[in-house]
Amino acid sequence: MGDSAGKWAEEAIAAIERLTRELLSRRAGSHLIENELDRLVLDIELSLRFGSRSEKAARLRRQIDEVLDDAVQHAAVFRPGHAYCHRCASAQCDHSAPPSNRHVFVGYAPTGAPRWVDFAQRCLEMRHPEVDRLYDEPPAFLALVHDGAELHGGLLPAFDGRIHTLLGQVTAGFFSIPARAHEGRGVVALSIQAALSRARRGRPRVGLNLVARGPGDEALDLIWERQDELPWRRSVRWAQAALATLGPKRLDTRVGGILNGLARRLERDNRARGRRTRHAQQRHQSGRRPTRKAIEDARTAPDGAFMQDARSGALVVLGDRGRTHFFASEGKLVSSVRYGRDAIERKVRQERWQPATAEQRETLRRTLAKPGDPEVS
């Protein structure tokens, strides 16, 4: 290919890229795929023989529009923290999020809006024998499996566009989550949905969607900031990998088996986590609890390492190697996590963490200088 031909080809590609971004900027939901444009595949059918140049341009635009519509639709169906709403044909409307950290998805209203019920109330309605233990401290952990017919049972056919179909769901709770001051009980109920998404182009997609919100009414993707690891992470990764192996045949039956396996794994992991928590409490009582390192970091940290979380009001102390500790105003250690440098810089840049005042720094230092460690909440 000559130099001029190569240049024209590059200009054509650049023009198509500019056209694609321009068309994307004009549609609702563009933010869902703006960072994934490099994954889109454009199979363009263009006749050089028939039609005027304007007709060919209109056809090209329609083809790109269809690809973008499908991409946005797929992204809108699977939204962490949100259920798909058939009424609004979206997973980012006012109906799509649970009203609290205790609510789970229980199906659709006739006109397609998601329905939510307190998890303990749901277990009571199902006459679960251990429902009373959900109010213990720590709470009991229960995992319930629901099939797709149960979840779609109340939906009128006119509101089922067949874009999104729930194949089944596990509702699980209560997960114990560290709570901040004035948030009440630190628990989360989780809806784990196996869903099928259909598009006009390409293959149907089966995946897991996690629906919940944090104790402070925060988004699902922020819960990890409260602790070192999400308590459902390992089980959900196993289920997602199992779903990825499924073909189109006997989909409902095979998904049901995976969801039952997911429920068992969640219960097993929660029991193991409870044992680790009890062992940690024993280490704390014997004076060997690992969070003693947090006390040392806070006592020796320079002035610039003291921040305040704008949302919770907690004092943030930055230690070595990304160690980050959160203290309540009275000196109680709330939690310790490990952040990368980029994550810390992003929080400071977005002003979620702001420099602590001299009074706040000195008050915490005086508290930690007293004999004995401050109480760990």
C-alpha positions as a LaTeX table, in Angstrom:
\begin{tabular}{lrrr}
\hline
Residue & $x$ (\AA) & $y$ (\AA) & $z$ (\AA) \\
\hline
Met1 & 0.00 & 0.00 & 0.00 \\
Gly2 & 1.37 & 3.41 & $-0.99$ \\
Asp3 & 1.92 & 6.23 & 1.44 \\
Ser4 & $-1.15$ & 8.17 & 0.26 \\
Ala5 & $-3.42$ & 5.13 & 0.54 \\
Gly6 & $-2.18$ & 4.42 & 4.04 \\
Lys7 & $-2.79$ & 8.02 & 5.03 \\
Trp8 & $-6.36$ & 7.92 & 3.70 \\
Ala9 & $-7.01$ & 4.67 & 5.63 \\
Glu10 & $-5.76$ & 6.24 & 8.85 \\
Glu11 & $-7.91$ & 9.32 & 8.24 \\
Ala12 & $-10.96$ & 7.11 & 7.64 \\
Ile13 & $-10.36$ & 5.26 & 10.92 \\
Ala14 & $-9.88$ & 8.55 & 12.79 \\
Ala15 & $-13.12$ & 9.90 & 11.28 \\
Ile16 & $-15.05$ & 6.80 & 12.36 \\
Glu17 & $-13.63$ & 7.08 & 15.88 \\
Arg18 & $-14.65$ & 10.77 & 16.06 \\
Leu19 & $-18.12$ & 9.91 & 14.74 \\
Thr20 & $-18.53$ & 7.13 & 17.31 \\
Arg21 & $-17.58$ & 9.41 & 20.21 \\
Glu22 & $-19.86$ & 12.16 & 18.94 \\
Leu23 & $-22.84$ & 9.79 & 18.65 \\
Leu24 & $-22.09$ & 8.39 & 22.10 \\
Ser25 & $-22.01$ & 11.86 & 23.67 \\
Arg26 & $-25.60$ & 12.47 & 22.55 \\
Arg27 & $-27.25$ & 9.51 & 24.29 \\
Ala28 & $-28.30$ & 8.85 & 27.87 \\
Gly29 & $-26.06$ & 6.36 & 29.63 \\
Ser30 & $-22.96$ & 7.34 & 27.66 \\
His31 & $-20.93$ & 7.46 & 30.88 \\
Leu32 & $-21.42$ & 3.71 & 31.32 \\
Ile33 & $-19.18$ & 2.80 & 28.38 \\
Glu34 & $-17.00$ & 5.86 & 27.75 \\
Asn35 & $-14.00$ & 4.07 & 29.25 \\
Glu36 & $-14.64$ & 0.87 & 27.27 \\
Leu37 & $-14.84$ & 2.14 & 23.70 \\
Asp38 & $-11.71$ & 0.21 & 22.82 \\
Arg39 & $-13.69$ & $-3.01$ & 23.40 \\
Leu40 & $-16.38$ & $-2.23$ & 20.84 \\
Val41 & $-16.35$ & $-4.13$ & 17.54 \\
Leu42 & $-17.79$ & $-2.38$ & 14.47 \\
Asp43 & $-18.76$ & $-4.75$ & 11.65 \\
Ile44 & $-19.58$ & $-2.20$ & 8.93 \\
Glu45 & $-21.56$ & $-3.17$ & 5.84 \\
Leu46 & $-21.13$ & $-0.50$ & 3.16 \\
Ser47 & $-21.94$ & $-0.68$ & $-0.52$ \\
Leu48 & $-19.82$ & 1.46 & $-2.81$ \\
Arg49 & $-22.14$ & 0.82 & $-5.76$ \\
Phe50 & $-25.61$ & 1.79 & $-4.59$ \\
Gly51 & $-26.87$ & 4.98 & $-2.98$ \\
Ser52 & $-25.66$ & 8.53 & $-2.67$ \\
Arg53 & $-22.92$ & 9.60 & $-0.31$ \\
Ser54 & $-25.49$ & 11.03 & 2.13 \\
Glu55 & $-27.43$ & 7.74 & 2.09 \\
Lys56 & $-24.24$ & 5.78 & 2.78 \\
Ala57 & $-23.38$ & 8.17 & 5.62 \\
Ala58 & $-26.84$ & 7.69 & 7.15 \\
Arg59 & $-26.45$ & 3.91 & 6.94 \\
Leu60 & $-23.03$ & 4.07 & 8.62 \\
Arg61 & $-24.46$ & 6.21 & 11.38 \\
Arg62 & $-27.34$ & 3.76 & 11.96 \\
Gln63 & $-24.92$ & 0.85 & 12.27 \\
Ile64 & $-22.77$ & 2.68 & 14.82 \\
Asp65 & $-25.91$ & 3.76 & 16.71 \\
Glu66 & $-27.02$ & 0.12 & 17.00 \\
Val67 & $-23.64$ & $-0.97$ & 18.38 \\
Leu68 & $-23.66$ & 1.86 & 20.93 \\
Asp69 & $-27.26$ & 1.15 & 21.95 \\
Asp70 & $-26.42$ & $-2.49$ & 22.61 \\
Ala71 & $-23.29$ & $-1.60$ & 24.58 \\
Val72 & $-25.11$ & 0.93 & 26.77 \\
Gln73 & $-27.99$ & $-1.50$ & 27.24 \\
His74 & $-25.66$ & $-4.28$ & 28.42 \\
Ala75 & $-23.89$ & $-1.91$ & 30.82 \\
Ala76 & $-27.20$ & $-0.58$ & 32.16 \\
Val77 & $-28.49$ & $-4.08$ & 32.94 \\
Phe78 & $-25.57$ & $-5.10$ & 35.16 \\
Arg79 & $-25.07$ & $-2.25$ & 37.66 \\
Pro80 & $-23.41$ & $-3.19$ & 40.98 \\
Gly81 & $-25.70$ & $-2.18$ & 43.83 \\
His82 & $-28.77$ & $-1.80$ & 41.60 \\
Ala83 & $-31.50$ & $-4.11$ & 40.29 \\
Tyr84 & $-32.82$ & $-3.79$ & 36.74 \\
Cys85 & $-36.12$ & $-1.87$ & 36.55 \\
His86 & $-38.42$ & $-3.00$ & 33.72 \\
Arg87 & $-40.62$ & 0.03 & 34.25 \\
Cys88 & $-37.78$ & 2.44 & 33.41 \\
Ala89 & $-35.75$ & $-0.02$ & 31.26 \\
Ser90 & $-32.70$ & 0.86 & 33.34 \\
Ala91 & $-30.70$ & $-0.13$ & 36.40 \\
Gln92 & $-29.95$ & 3.44 & 37.46 \\
Cys93 & $-33.41$ & 4.88 & 38.16 \\
Asp94 & $-34.91$ & 5.78 & 41.55 \\
His95 & $-36.54$ & 2.32 & 41.82 \\
Ser96 & $-33.36$ & 0.33 & 41.23 \\
Ala97 & $-31.57$ & 0.71 & 44.59 \\
Pro98 & $-32.60$ & $-0.91$ & 47.90 \\
Pro99 & $-33.94$ & 1.61 & 50.44 \\
Ser100 & $-31.51$ & 0.54 & 53.18 \\
Asn101 & $-28.65$ & $-1.79$ & 54.05 \\
Arg102 & $-31.19$ & $-4.31$ & 55.43 \\
His103 & $-33.41$ & $-4.63$ & 52.33 \\
Val104 & $-33.28$ & $-7.35$ & 49.66 \\
Phe105 & $-34.88$ & $-7.72$ & 46.26 \\
Val106 & $-38.01$ & $-9.93$ & 46.32 \\
Gly107 & $-39.40$ & $-9.60$ & 42.78 \\
Tyr108 & $-41.21$ & $-7.15$ & 40.53 \\
Ala109 & $-44.40$ & $-5.16$ & 40.90 \\
Pro110 & $-46.87$ & $-5.75$ & 38.01 \\
Thr111 & $-45.64$ & $-2.63$ & 36.20 \\
Gly112 & $-41.97$ & $-3.65$ & 36.42 \\
Ala113 & $-40.55$ & $-1.72$ & 39.38 \\
Pro114 & $-38.31$ & $-3.72$ & 41.77 \\
Arg115 & $-39.85$ & $-4.66$ & 45.14 \\
Trp116 & $-37.81$ & $-4.52$ & 48.37 \\
Val117 & $-38.36$ & $-6.09$ & 51.80 \\
Asp118 & $-36.33$ & $-6.04$ & 55.02 \\
Phe119 & $-34.33$ & $-9.29$ & 55.06 \\
Ala120 & $-35.45$ & $-10.26$ & 58.57 \\
Gln121 & $-39.08$ & $-9.64$ & 57.58 \\
Arg122 & $-38.56$ & $-11.77$ & 54.48 \\
Cys123 & $-37.21$ & $-14.65$ & 56.59 \\
Leu124 & $-40.18$ & $-14.23$ & 58.94 \\
Glu125 & $-42.63$ & $-14.43$ & 56.02 \\
Met126 & $-40.91$ & $-17.64$ & 54.89 \\
Arg127 & $-41.10$ & $-18.98$ & 58.48 \\
His128 & $-37.38$ & $-19.66$ & 58.64 \\
Pro129 & $-36.63$ & $-21.46$ & 61.94 \\
Glu130 & $-33.63$ & $-19.24$ & 62.75 \\
Val131 & $-35.17$ & $-15.84$ & 62.02 \\
Asp132 & $-34.99$ & $-14.77$ & 65.70 \\
Arg133 & $-31.21$ & $-15.16$ & 65.66 \\
Leu134 & $-30.90$ & $-12.40$ & 63.06 \\
Tyr135 & $-31.32$ & $-9.96$ & 65.95 \\
Asp136 & $-28.48$ & $-11.51$ & 67.99 \\
Glu137 & $-25.08$ & $-9.84$ & 68.30 \\
Pro138 & $-23.36$ & $-10.93$ & 66.18 \\
Pro139 & $-26.35$ & $-11.78$ & 64.01 \\
Ala140 & $-27.07$ & $-15.18$ & 62.55 \\
Phe141 & $-26.26$ & $-15.70$ & 58.87 \\
Leu142 & $-28.90$ & $-17.09$ & 56.51 \\
Ala143 & $-28.75$ & $-17.67$ & 52.74 \\
Leu144 & $-31.95$ & $-18.23$ & 50.73 \\
Val145 & $-32.22$ & $-19.38$ & 47.09 \\
His146 & $-35.02$ & $-18.14$ & 44.79 \\
Asp147 & $-35.74$ & $-19.25$ & 41.22 \\
Gly148 & $-36.50$ & $-16.99$ & 38.29 \\
Ala149 & $-40.19$ & $-17.86$ & 38.11 \\
Glu150 & $-40.66$ & $-16.63$ & 41.69 \\
Leu151 & $-38.90$ & $-13.33$ & 40.98 \\
His152 & $-40.74$ & $-12.61$ & 37.72 \\
Gly153 & $-44.10$ & $-13.98$ & 38.88 \\
Gly154 & $-45.81$ & $-10.63$ & 39.46 \\
Leu155 & $-44.60$ & $-8.93$ & 36.27 \\
Leu156 & $-47.21$ & $-8.13$ & 33.60 \\
Pro157 & $-46.19$ & $-9.33$ & 30.10 \\
Ala158 & $-46.54$ & $-5.79$ & 28.71 \\
Phe159 & $-43.70$ & $-4.60$ & 30.96 \\
Asp160 & $-41.33$ & $-7.51$ & 30.28 \\
Gly161 & $-39.21$ & $-6.39$ & 27.35 \\
Arg162 & $-37.08$ & $-9.58$ & 27.52 \\
Ile163 & $-33.95$ & $-7.47$ & 27.59 \\
His164 & $-33.19$ & $-8.69$ & 31.09 \\
Thr165 & $-34.30$ & $-11.94$ & 32.73 \\
Leu166 & $-33.51$ & $-13.06$ & 36.25 \\
Leu167 & $-32.57$ & $-16.75$ & 36.25 \\
Gly168 & $-32.39$ & $-16.93$ & 40.04 \\
Gln169 & $-31.10$ & $-15.20$ & 43.14 \\
Val170 & $-29.48$ & $-15.76$ & 46.51 \\
Thr171 & $-30.45$ & $-13.41$ & 49.33 \\
Ala172 & $-28.01$ & $-13.53$ & 52.22 \\
Gly173 & $-27.57$ & $-11.77$ & 55.54 \\
Phe174 & $-26.74$ & $-10.45$ & 57.82 \\
Phe175 & $-23.12$ & $-9.74$ & 56.98 \\
Ser176 & $-21.44$ & $-7.95$ & 59.87 \\
Ile177 & $-19.83$ & $-4.72$ & 58.62 \\
Pro178 & $-17.89$ & $-2.19$ & 60.75 \\
Ala179 & $-20.26$ & 0.70 & 61.52 \\
Arg180 & $-19.30$ & 4.30 & 62.07 \\
Ala181 & $-20.75$ & 6.64 & 64.67 \\
His182 & $-24.51$ & 7.29 & 64.41 \\
Glu183 & $-25.02$ & 4.62 & 61.71 \\
Gly184 & $-26.76$ & 2.11 & 63.92 \\
Arg185 & $-26.22$ & $-1.61$ & 63.56 \\
Gly186 & $-23.42$ & $-2.56$ & 61.18 \\
Val187 & $-25.10$ & $-5.16$ & 59.01 \\
Val188 & $-25.69$ & $-5.67$ & 55.29 \\
Ala189 & $-28.19$ & $-7.86$ & 53.46 \\
Leu190 & $-27.13$ & $-8.85$ & 49.94 \\
Ser191 & $-29.10$ & $-9.88$ & 46.84 \\
Ile192 & $-26.92$ & $-11.87$ & 44.41 \\
Gln193 & $-28.73$ & $-12.12$ & 41.08 \\
Ala194 & $-27.96$ & $-14.45$ & 38.19 \\
Ala195 & $-29.29$ & $-12.61$ & 35.14 \\
Leu196 & $-29.48$ & $-13.08$ & 31.38 \\
Ser197 & $-29.08$ & $-9.98$ & 29.20 \\
Arg198 & $-30.14$ & $-10.07$ & 25.55 \\
Ala199 & $-29.02$ & $-7.66$ & 22.85 \\
Arg200 & $-30.00$ & $-7.17$ & 19.23 \\
Arg201 & $-26.45$ & $-7.94$ & 18.18 \\
Gly202 & $-24.01$ & $-10.38$ & 19.70 \\
Arg203 & $-24.48$ & $-13.25$ & 22.11 \\
Pro204 & $-26.69$ & $-13.19$ & 25.23 \\
Arg205 & $-24.75$ & $-12.55$ & 28.40 \\
Val206 & $-25.13$ & $-14.38$ & 31.72 \\
Gly207 & $-23.60$ & $-12.88$ & 34.84 \\
Leu208 & $-23.95$ & $-12.09$ & 38.51 \\
Asn209 & $-25.14$ & $-8.75$ & 39.79 \\
Leu210 & $-24.71$ & $-7.80$ & 43.45 \\
Val211 & $-27.40$ & $-5.56$ & 44.95 \\
Ala212 & $-26.98$ & $-3.88$ & 48.34 \\
Arg213 & $-26.04$ & $-0.65$ & 50.07 \\
Gly214 & $-23.82$ & 0.06 & 53.04 \\
Pro215 & $-24.77$ & 0.90 & 56.65 \\
Gly216 & $-24.17$ & 4.60 & 55.96 \\
Asp217 & $-26.43$ & 4.54 & 52.87 \\
Glu218 & $-23.29$ & 4.36 & 50.75 \\
Ala219 & $-22.82$ & 2.69 & 47.38 \\
Leu220 & $-21.95$ & $-1.00$ & 47.25 \\
Asp221 & $-18.49$ & $-0.33$ & 45.81 \\
Leu222 & $-17.54$ & 1.71 & 48.88 \\
Ile223 & $-18.23$ & $-1.00$ & 51.47 \\
Trp224 & $-14.76$ & $-2.46$ & 50.94 \\
Glu225 & $-13.27$ & 0.68 & 52.50 \\
Arg226 & $-14.57$ & $-0.41$ & 55.91 \\
Gln227 & $-12.60$ & $-3.65$ & 56.11 \\
Asp228 & $-9.71$ & $-5.57$ & 54.62 \\
Glu229 & $-11.82$ & $-7.90$ & 52.45 \\
Leu230 & $-15.46$ & $-8.16$ & 51.41 \\
Pro231 & $-16.99$ & $-11.18$ & 53.19 \\
Trp232 & $-18.72$ & $-12.49$ & 50.05 \\
Arg233 & $-15.83$ & $-11.99$ & 47.60 \\
Arg234 & $-14.50$ & $-15.57$ & 47.34 \\
Ser235 & $-17.91$ & $-17.20$ & 47.02 \\
Val236 & $-19.12$ & $-14.75$ & 44.38 \\
Arg237 & $-15.94$ & $-15.16$ & 42.32 \\
Trp238 & $-16.49$ & $-18.93$ & 42.31 \\
Ala239 & $-20.12$ & $-18.54$ & 41.15 \\
Gln240 & $-19.21$ & $-16.05$ & 38.42 \\
Ala241 & $-16.54$ & $-18.39$ & 37.08 \\
Ala242 & $-19.04$ & $-21.27$ & 37.08 \\
Leu243 & $-21.64$ & $-19.19$ & 35.20 \\
Ala244 & $-19.05$ & $-18.31$ & 32.54 \\
Thr245 & $-18.86$ & $-21.99$ & 31.54 \\
Leu246 & $-22.59$ & $-22.34$ & 30.81 \\
Gly247 & $-23.98$ & $-22.86$ & 27.34 \\
Pro248 & $-27.54$ & $-22.08$ & 26.18 \\
Lys249 & $-28.96$ & $-25.53$ & 27.00 \\
Arg250 & $-30.63$ & $-26.32$ & 30.35 \\
Leu251 & $-29.71$ & $-22.87$ & 31.56 \\
Asp252 & $-32.31$ & $-22.61$ & 34.35 \\
Thr253 & $-31.43$ & $-26.01$ & 35.84 \\
Arg254 & $-27.68$ & $-25.41$ & 35.79 \\
Val255 & $-27.98$ & $-21.89$ & 37.21 \\
Gly256 & $-30.07$ & $-23.30$ & 40.06 \\
Gly257 & $-27.28$ & $-25.72$ & 40.94 \\
Ile258 & $-24.69$ & $-22.93$ & 40.93 \\
Leu259 & $-26.84$ & $-20.70$ & 43.15 \\
Asn260 & $-27.35$ & $-23.51$ & 45.66 \\
Gly261 & $-23.60$ & $-24.04$ & 45.70 \\
Leu262 & $-23.12$ & $-20.29$ & 46.19 \\
Ala263 & $-25.47$ & $-20.30$ & 49.21 \\
Arg264 & $-23.53$ & $-23.17$ & 50.80 \\
Arg265 & $-20.20$ & $-21.44$ & 50.21 \\
Leu266 & $-21.45$ & $-18.18$ & 51.69 \\
Glu267 & $-22.60$ & $-19.99$ & 54.84 \\
Arg268 & $-19.33$ & $-21.89$ & 55.13 \\
Asp269 & $-17.20$ & $-18.76$ & 54.61 \\
Asn270 & $-19.27$ & $-16.84$ & 57.16 \\
Arg271 & $-18.72$ & $-19.57$ & 59.78 \\
Ala272 & $-14.97$ & $-19.47$ & 59.09 \\
Arg273 & $-14.98$ & $-15.68$ & 59.31 \\
Gly274 & $-16.77$ & $-15.88$ & 62.66 \\
Arg275 & $-14.09$ & $-18.21$ & 64.01 \\
Arg276 & $-11.36$ & $-15.81$ & 62.83 \\
Thr277 & $-13.15$ & $-12.93$ & 64.55 \\
Arg278 & $-13.31$ & $-14.85$ & 67.86 \\
His279 & $-9.60$ & $-15.69$ & 67.60 \\
Ala280 & $-8.84$ & $-12.01$ & 66.98 \\
Gln281 & $-10.80$ & $-11.03$ & 70.09 \\
Gln282 & $-8.78$ & $-13.54$ & 72.11 \\
Arg283 & $-5.53$ & $-12.06$ & 70.78 \\
His284 & $-6.73$ & $-8.59$ & 71.76 \\
Gln285 & $-7.53$ & $-9.73$ & 75.31 \\
Ser286 & $-4.04$ & $-11.27$ & 75.62 \\
Gly287 & $-2.37$ & $-8.07$ & 74.40 \\
Arg288 & $-1.18$ & $-9.54$ & 71.10 \\
Arg289 & $-3.86$ & $-8.10$ & 68.76 \\
Pro290 & $-2.39$ & $-7.01$ & 65.38 \\
Thr291 & $-4.05$ & $-3.57$ & 65.61 \\
Arg292 & $-1.41$ & $-2.61$ & 68.17 \\
Lys293 & 0.55 & $-1.66$ & 65.04 \\
Ala294 & $-2.13$ & 0.95 & 64.30 \\
Ile295 & $-1.51$ & 2.51 & 67.70 \\
Glu296 & 2.22 & 2.66 & 67.03 \\
Asp297 & 1.68 & 4.25 & 63.60 \\
Ala298 & $-0.60$ & 6.92 & 65.05 \\
Arg299 & 1.77 & 7.76 & 67.89 \\
Thr300 & 4.76 & 8.24 & 65.56 \\
Ala301 & 3.05 & 9.73 & 62.46 \\
Pro302 & 4.13 & 13.24 & 61.32 \\
Asp303 & 1.61 & 16.09 & 61.23 \\
Gly304 & 0.96 & 15.69 & 57.51 \\
Ala305 & $-0.18$ & 12.08 & 57.99 \\
Phe306 & $-3.28$ & 13.11 & 59.95 \\
Met307 & $-6.45$ & 13.60 & 57.86 \\
Gln308 & $-10.19$ & 13.76 & 58.49 \\
Asp309 & $-12.78$ & 11.78 & 56.53 \\
Ala310 & $-15.31$ & 14.35 & 55.28 \\
Arg311 & $-18.15$ & 11.81 & 55.29 \\
Ser312 & $-17.78$ & 10.06 & 58.62 \\
Gly313 & $-15.76$ & 12.62 & 60.59 \\
Ala314 & $-13.25$ & 9.92 & 61.57 \\
Leu315 & $-9.58$ & 10.83 & 61.89 \\
Val316 & $-7.43$ & 9.11 & 59.27 \\
Val317 & $-3.81$ & 8.30 & 60.09 \\
Leu318 & $-1.50$ & 7.28 & 57.24 \\
Gly319 & 1.19 & 4.79 & 58.20 \\
Asp320 & 3.99 & 3.14 & 56.24 \\
Arg321 & 3.39 & 0.96 & 53.16 \\
Gly322 & $-0.18$ & 2.13 & 52.66 \\
Arg323 & $-1.38$ & 1.25 & 56.17 \\
Thr324 & $-4.37$ & 3.49 & 56.90 \\
His325 & $-6.10$ & 3.69 & 60.29 \\
Phe326 & $-9.45$ & 5.25 & 61.19 \\
Phe327 & $-10.01$ & 6.63 & 64.70 \\
Ala328 & $-13.20$ & 7.97 & 66.26 \\
Ser329 & $-13.00$ & 11.36 & 67.98 \\
Glu330 & $-12.64$ & 9.77 & 71.43 \\
Gly331 & $-9.61$ & 7.76 & 70.30 \\
Lys332 & $-11.28$ & 4.43 & 69.53 \\
Leu333 & $-9.76$ & 2.52 & 66.62 \\
Val334 & $-12.58$ & 1.96 & 64.11 \\
Ser335 & $-10.71$ & 0.01 & 61.43 \\
Ser336 & $-7.41$ & $-0.45$ & 59.62 \\
Val337 & $-6.98$ & $-1.06$ & 55.89 \\
Arg338 & $-4.18$ & $-0.92$ & 53.34 \\
Tyr339 & $-4.44$ & 1.53 & 50.40 \\
Gly340 & $-2.26$ & 1.99 & 47.34 \\
Arg341 & $-0.63$ & 5.36 & 46.71 \\
Asp342 & $-3.05$ & 6.18 & 43.87 \\
Ala343 & $-6.10$ & 5.50 & 46.06 \\
Ile344 & $-4.78$ & 7.79 & 48.81 \\
Glu345 & $-3.93$ & 10.57 & 46.39 \\
Arg346 & $-7.39$ & 10.29 & 44.78 \\
Lys347 & $-9.18$ & 10.68 & 48.10 \\
Val348 & $-7.10$ & 13.74 & 48.97 \\
Arg349 & $-7.59$ & 15.24 & 45.50 \\
Gln350 & $-11.37$ & 14.73 & 45.71 \\
Glu351 & $-11.31$ & 16.29 & 49.21 \\
Arg352 & $-12.86$ & 13.20 & 50.78 \\
Trp353 & $-9.87$ & 13.31 & 53.12 \\
Gln354 & $-8.91$ & 16.76 & 54.37 \\
Pro355 & $-6.00$ & 17.82 & 56.61 \\
Ala356 & $-6.78$ & 17.42 & 60.30 \\
Thr357 & $-6.54$ & 20.45 & 62.54 \\
Ala358 & $-3.72$ & 20.85 & 65.05 \\
Glu359 & $-6.23$ & 20.38 & 67.89 \\
Gln360 & $-7.49$ & 17.10 & 66.42 \\
Arg361 & $-3.95$ & 15.78 & 65.98 \\
Glu362 & $-2.86$ & 16.68 & 69.49 \\
Thr363 & $-6.04$ & 15.35 & 71.10 \\
Leu364 & $-5.53$ & 11.95 & 69.44 \\
Arg365 & $-1.85$ & 11.91 & 70.36 \\
Arg366 & $-2.62$ & 12.68 & 74.01 \\
Thr367 & $-5.24$ & 9.93 & 74.08 \\
Leu368 & $-2.83$ & 7.39 & 72.61 \\
Ala369 & $-0.04$ & 8.47 & 74.99 \\
Lys370 & $-2.09$ & 7.37 & 78.01 \\
Pro371 & $-1.26$ & 4.00 & 79.60 \\
Gly372 & $-3.05$ & 1.14 & 77.84 \\
Asp373 & $-4.45$ & 0.99 & 74.34 \\
Pro374 & $-7.67$ & 2.80 & 73.44 \\
Glu375 & $-10.69$ & 0.59 & 73.15 \\
Val376 & $-11.22$ & $-0.98$ & 69.71 \\
Ser377 & $-14.81$ & $-0.50$ & 68.53 \\
\hline
\end{tabular}
